[in-house]
């Protein structure tokens, strides 16, 4: 269990590690660090697979998984800016918040808790959501 999972689960919030297809993540491996190795200034992203605020389910809760899948096609060099991300930026995937589809207040409390922990570590948060 990683450090962040322990921090979150000891407070009673379920927090699931992300599903990562290793073959798709090879391109960004050099940018990825385990959550417990994330340092101040690193980018920390986590998913909120939640579709509770939409009228009809259209797949919003699969947003985090689809973003992770798309990262497999991400290139670390940008020709437009002549910028190589390797060595300049690091990402840590903190997994998905375990949402309660019928309890918005609890879901938002969990999101707030995870976000607070990430900010306490002085990481730059990116929340990948559903609705």
C-alpha positions in Angstrom: 0.0 0.0 0.0 1.5 3.4 -0.9 1.8 6.2 1.5 -1.0 8.3 0.1 -3.4 5.3 0.1 -2.6 4.8 3.8 -3.1 8.5 4.6 -6.5 8.4 2.9 -7.8 5.0 4.0 -6.8 5.5 7.7 -9.4 8.3 7.8 -12.1 5.9 6.6 -12.1 7.0 3.0 -11.8 4.2 0.5 -9.4 5.0 -2.2 -8.7 2.7 -5.1 -5.5 2.5 -7.0 -5.9 3.3 -10.7 -6.1 0.6 -13.4 -3.1 1.2 -15.5 -2.5 -0.8 -18.6 1.3 -1.2 -18.5 1.7 -1.5 -22.2 0.0 1.9 -22.7 1.9 3.6 -20.0 5.4 2.8 -21.3 5.6 6.1 -23.2 5.1 8.2 -20.1 7.0 5.9 -17.7 9.8 8.3 -17.4 7.4 11.0 -16.3 5.5 8.8 -13.8 6.4 8.4 -10.2 4.7 6.4 -7.5 2.5 8.6 -5.3 4.7 8.1 -2.3 7.7 9.5 -4.3 5.9 12.7 -5.4 7.7 15.8 -4.3 6.6 19.5 -4.1 5.8 20.8 -7.5 5.1 17.4 -9.1 1.7 17.0 -10.8 -0.7 14.8 -8.9 -3.8 13.6 -10.6 -6.7 11.6 -9.3 -9.9 10.4 -10.7 -13.5 11.0 -9.7 -15.5 8.4 -11.6 -18.8 10.1 -10.8 -21.9 10.5 -13.0 -24.4 11.7 -10.3 -25.0 15.2 -11.6 -26.2 14.3 -15.1 -29.7 13.3 -16.2 -28.8 10.3 -18.3 -25.8 8.1 -17.9 -23.6 8.6 -21.0 -20.3 7.3 -19.6 -19.1 10.2 -17.5 -17.8 8.0 -14.8 -15.4 6.3 -17.2 -13.6 9.7 -17.8 -10.7 9.0 -15.5 -10.0 5.6 -17.0 -10.2 7.0 -20.5 -7.8 9.8 -19.7 -5.3 7.2 -18.4 -5.8 5.1 -21.5 -5.1 8.2 -23.7 -1.9 8.9 -21.8 -0.5 5.8 -23.5 -0.4 7.8 -26.7 1.2 10.9 -25.1 4.6 11.9 -26.4 7.1 13.5 -24.1 8.5 15.9 -26.7 6.6 18.8 -28.1 8.0 20.0 -31.4 5.9 23.2 -31.4 7.6 24.4 -28.2 10.8 22.4 -28.7 10.2 21.1 -25.2 11.2 17.7 -23.7 9.2 16.9 -20.6 11.5 14.1 -19.4 13.5 15.5 -16.6 11.4 18.6 -16.4 8.1 17.4 -15.1 6.8 14.4 -13.1 3.3 13.0 -12.7 1.9 10.9 -9.9 -1.4 9.1 -10.4 -3.2 8.9 -7.0 -5.9 6.6 -8.3 -9.7 7.1 -8.0 -11.8 8.4 -5.2 -14.3 5.7 -4.2 -17.5 7.7 -4.9 -21.0 7.2 -3.4 -23.4 7.6 -6.3 -26.4 8.3 -4.2 -24.7 10.4 -1.6 -23.3 13.6 -3.1 -22.2 15.1 0.2 -20.1 12.1 1.0 -18.6 12.0 -2.4 -17.7 15.7 -2.2 -16.3 15.2 1.3 -14.0 12.4 0.0 -12.9 14.6 -3.0 -12.1 17.4 -0.6 -10.2 15.2 1.7 -8.0 13.8 -1.1 -7.5 17.2 -2.6 -6.5 18.6 0.8 -3.9 15.8 1.3 -2.4 16.5 -2.2 -2.2 20.3 -1.5 -0.6 19.6 1.9 2.2 17.8 0.0 2.6 20.9 -2.2 1.7 19.0 -5.3 -0.1 20.5 -8.3 -3.5 18.8 -8.5 -5.4 17.7 -11.6 -8.8 16.2 -11.0 -10.0 13.9 -13.8 -13.7 13.7 -13.4 -17.0 12.5 -14.7 -19.8 14.9 -14.3 
